[in-house]
């Protein structure tokens, strides 16, 4: 963390991002794996922490595969590492295949239309373009339906411009150990991928990496745990904190019992109380509704 001497006098608050802790957290997840590759999910500008810096630290630690949300994020990460395998969770945006191909990116295809368009782009170039297949097993967010998988299986040989490098799904309740949805999704995943040719598989998200090793398959996709988030509800958190926010105290005051505090007089002191006003608030992402919690 920065020492007081290195903090500008005009700084209202300091957000510290500990890249050593990030790398340690990735190693912690990797150490739990019996055979699977440990990838990293760095979507949403690496959870708001700076995509390029986070990607660079993970690559330096040995990470070979990352997942981002958008095409723009993928192109930014490609500049960081020419060799990194980059999957785009948004999938294939209609008509944008050339923008993926030019940066050697792999969309996570969630519909038959996306598969057809990606395969056609590959056939036009005389090559088989790499991508992941995203199967929905109960999240109902993105992914091929069971009917889609069956249709794809019957027409598999017709998509000769497409090479599937990964079949994946996403756990909905992985942060709750013993939740029946976890085993139900794993069973559904196995049933659906069995209809396709043998392919590398991925099911475990952050919470999934801390479940039974049967959830690991060939590749795991930790995200929020890499940044210090808790993987499992009600369990100790083995991850190191990556982000620390410190704000300056602007004023300290003593209030007598009965004094009110904040907008709407949301809080009433029931005893002598010392209050500190810090230089961090609504404009910095702290919701006004918190004062009524």
Buried (B, 14 or more C-beta within 10 A) or exposed (E): EEEEEEBEEEEEEBEEBBBEBBBBBBEBBBEBBEEBBBBBBBBBBBBEBBBBBBBBBBBEBEBBBBBBBBBBBBBBBBEBBEEBBBBBBBBBBEEEBEBBBEBBBBBBBBBBEBBBBBBBBBBEEEEBBBBBBBBBBBBEEBBBBBEBBBBBEEEBEEBEBBBBBBBBBBBBBBBBBEBEBBBBBBEBBBEBBEBBEEBBBBBBBBBBBBBEEEBBBBBBBBBBBBBBBBBBEEEEEBBBEBBEEBBEEEEEEEBEEEBEBEEEEBBEBEEEBEBEBBEBBEEEEEEEEEBEE
